[in-house]
Amino acid sequence: MNAIYKFELTINGVTSQCYPIYKDSLEKEYSKESGQEFFRARLTGSLTFEAADYDSIVNAAFDTRFGLEIFMSSDAGATWTSYWKGKFYKTDCTFNGDAKTVEVKPEVDDAYAKVLDGMEHEFDLIKLAPVIREVDADKRPLIQVYVPGDSVIGCFMGGMWWEQECTPESDTDILTESGDGKPNFERTYYKYLVELDNVPEGCPKVFMTNDPIYINNVRTIVKDGWTLQTGYPAISPNPGQPTFLTRNSDGAQWRGDIPSGLLPVTLTLHPVSGTPASGDIELNAHRLDVLSRILCDVDDINGQSTYQIGSDDIVPDNRNYRRVVGFVSNSIVISEEFSTTPTRWGLYEPGIYYAEPPALGSPEFFPIARSAWGDFSLWFTYSGWIAAERNFEIAASKEFALRHAYPLASVLSVLLNEMGTGLTFGETAQYSEFLYDIDNSVRNYNYQILVTPKSNVISSGYDTPAQKAPITLKEVLDMLRSCYRLCWFIDGSKFRLEHISYFMRGGSYSAIPEIGVNLTTMILRRNGKSWDFGQSKFEFNKMATEGRYQFGWMDEVTEFFNGFPIEINSGFVNKESVNEVIVTNFTSDIDYILLNPSQINEDGFVLLAPVLYQGRLKLPYVNYAVNGNPHWLQNGFAAFCMLAEYYLYDMPAPDCEMNGEPLTVFGTKRLRTSKVKFPCPADPNLQKLIQTSLGSGQIEKLSINLCSRIGTAQLLYDTE
């Protein structure tokens, strides 16, 4: 039987049947909310009320909210089901006093309205009283490497590296004083350097030795066909023992008189007459010291006592770390490597760039004291002791509890409740298969998601937790979309979250997509052909597709927490276009926060991804290896080097790489599109796919004519 409809109008809580006039072209149009995967239904045409209905509307108060509900019956009125709900105000109407008619196009009034209306309303999460859980974390030891006089200090932890501003101190003797309140650096590395300027072509700009120069003995250094001779006897500076620079190939020689026997020494080398030498050369001799220490929060490390950090330490804010001890290793490398190809390490001179030292095996090098670089560069490497590093970290780590962390489910639940949505959210697969089904095929790791106000981590030994934590539902949902590619929708009274691949597979994580309507098996009676016959025309969306995805957080974090850009290798994409994913109001690098508290904005939240360990929630260490080099990331499941894998289900093209390594892409964006028409005696399940001769199409938009019950769907198919 043909569908019939009845309309009810609610004014000031009183509901009565009404009789609007509408055209045969009136349609119910389902379309996705911008940037979302759920559908909302709108009426494409207007309704005209007359007679008593006109009087009811025109006589109501100006600010009256009019509710309209459409009911549908497919059995000649024996039973009725609610088909569409809308609302309007007088400001939406066109009144005709002569004809006594009012024309209006009502707005949809569905379960999404309250959520969308309150999406950006700010609430104090603490006052909403979500569930509180403790999460155990570690204060890990930090290696700090410093070159006296520099304004930054190199920080190294678990295979990670960053630089931190400090108060410059040039006196090595002061820096290497040990004891409570002292800097407690150890001299890890040193070189005696002679740097030359205005040199002839082919002459090295730097000579270096481990032996003291200008101290009691003559030093001879041979390099690249040149010989530098420095020093003097123990008695006194002696013009009979000057400094010589000799070009070995032809005997060209330069000479300079020693002004002092103490470093640093600056002098001018003049050409020696009778040799092919020409032009003055400027010489600077000095000692380069590299110092290092361990920052920690334990009283001893494997039996070695640590010392109290001084209040006037060169690192201004160590509020989360109380102890320090000197550290010596063979982890410093000096390099004279350069490249004509641009590198990330900066320009040496026009067309020439600093390069990492040659690798023996597969060590990873990290720069130190870049402001001191000249004709050489300095590097730190874990190579040689990386295997023992984890044992050392364990011994020097101090566990502490983040006592006020809020589970994601509770955060969403209290926000939805405070907004008056009538929706629920819980920690079961009924609300999110991705989050709470341990057998989910997309989420390969069994961690939980919690948040805590950032101030609770910035001051890890707090006595009083954060007293205020402003947040909006939009901020939480944007974070979930950016980090996990989760999209929300409403299922009855449930607020649900699923991964983007769930929608691409027709509302399922199964390898076999869910089909709701199969047009290849629906037969048109008048000609005996399937409903998809003659509807195989398609085209491609010419949307601007980004050639790169790159990630970031609210605050500065270490490299692996920002992750690496995903590069899309396809001629179809726009290489200059970047999809920049920035997670606002959240950060996740807990180690960086603990060690750089003054550099962290106290507003916002820390995203935590702990696992259940011995009955307690614990932030795990995730080993993210690059070229065989391990990087131990605390809270690593909340780092974009790991989170990036959730993007591999709807990439612009299948050929992608990250950090120079190819990626396995599980799905690509659907850019092939077509329109089909088919009968809709009942509205189809919009999440499920529609099968046609072109394949399994995902519904992008669907319009259903209320009179003919013919639907027109815009479908998206796999590009290839």
URJOUR-V42043 format. One line per field, one symbol per residue. ss: DSSP state (~ for helix, > for strand, _ for the rest). phi: phi as a letter, one per 30 degrees, with the letter a starting at -180 (. if undefined). burial: + if it has 9 or more other ideal C-beta (glycine too) atoms within 8 Angstrom, else -. Layout:
ss = ???
phi = ???
burial = ???
This chain:
ss = ___>>>>>>>>__>>>>>__>_____>>>>>>______>>>>>___>>>>~~~~~~~~_______>>>>>>>>_______>>>>>>>>_~~~>>>>____>>>>__>>__~~~~~~~_____>>________>>>>>>>__>>>>>_____>>>>>>__>>>>>>______~~~~__________>>>>>>>>>>>>________>>>>_________>>>>>__>>>>>________~~~_>>>>>_____>>>>________>>>>>>>_________>>>>>>>>>>>>>>>>___>>__>>_>>______________>>>>_____>>>>__>>_______>>>__>>>__________>>>>_~~~____>>>>>____~~~~~~~~~~~_>>>>>>>>>>~~~~~~~~~~~_____>________~~~~_____________>>>>_~~~~___________>>_~~~~~~~~~~~~_>>>>>>__>>>>>>~~~~~__________>>>>____>>____>>________>>_____>>>>>>>>_____~~~~___>>>_____>>>>>>>>>>__>>__~~~~~~_~~~_____>>>>__>>>__>>>__>>>__>__>__>>>_~~~_~~~~~~~~___>____>>>__>>_____>___>>>>>>>>_________>>>>__>>>>>>>>>>>____>>>>>>>>___
phi = .ddbbbbbccbhiccbdbbdcbddddbcccbddeibcccbcbddcccccbhddddddddddecdcccbbccbbcbhjdbbbdcabbbabedccccbdddhbbcbcdddbbddeddddcecdcbdedddhdecbcbdbccddbdccbcejdcbbdcbahicbacbdbddbcdddddcdckeicdidcddaabccbccbiddeiddcbcbadcecibibdcbbcahibbccbjadddaebedbdcbbbdddbiebbbbdddaccddbbaccceddicddaidbcbbcacccbcbaccabbdabhjcdcbddddcedcdbcecbcbaadbbacccbcbcdbbdcebdcjcdaeibbdbddedcibdccbdbhddcdbdabcbcbdejbddddddddddccbdbcddbccdeededdddddddidiccbbdbddcadddbcdcddcddbcccbbbbeeddcecdcddcdecbbdabdddddddddddchcccacbicccbbbdededdciiacddcddccbcddcdcdddbicddddibcdbbcdcddcdcacbbabdcdbdedddicdccccadddcddcbccccddibbbddddddcbedccdddjbcdcbdcdbhibdbddccdccbhicdbccdiddccddcdeddddcbddadcbbbhicdcdccabddcdbacbcadbebdddddddcdbddkcccdcabcbddddhccbcccccedb
burial = --+-+++++++------+-+-+---++++++++--+-++++++++-++++--+++++--+---+-++++++++----------++++++--++--+---++++++++++-+++++--++---++++-+-+--++++++++++++++++-+-++++++++++-++-+--+--+--+++----+++++++-+++++++--++--+++++++---++---++-+----+++++++-----+--+++++++----+++++-+----+-+-+-+-++--+-+--+++++++++++++++++-+--+----++-++--++++-+-++-+++++---+++++-+++---+-++-----+++++------++++++++-++--+++++++++++--+--++--++--+-+-++++++++++++++-+-+-+++-----+++++++--+-+----++++++++++++++-----+--+++++-++++++++++++++++---++++++++++++++-+---+++++-++-+-+-----+++--++-+------+++++++-+++-++-++++-++++-+--+---++--+++-+++++++++++++--+---++++++++-+---++++++++----+-++++++++++++++-++++++++-++++----+-+-++-+++++++++-+---+-+-+++++-+-+++++++++++--+++++++++-+-
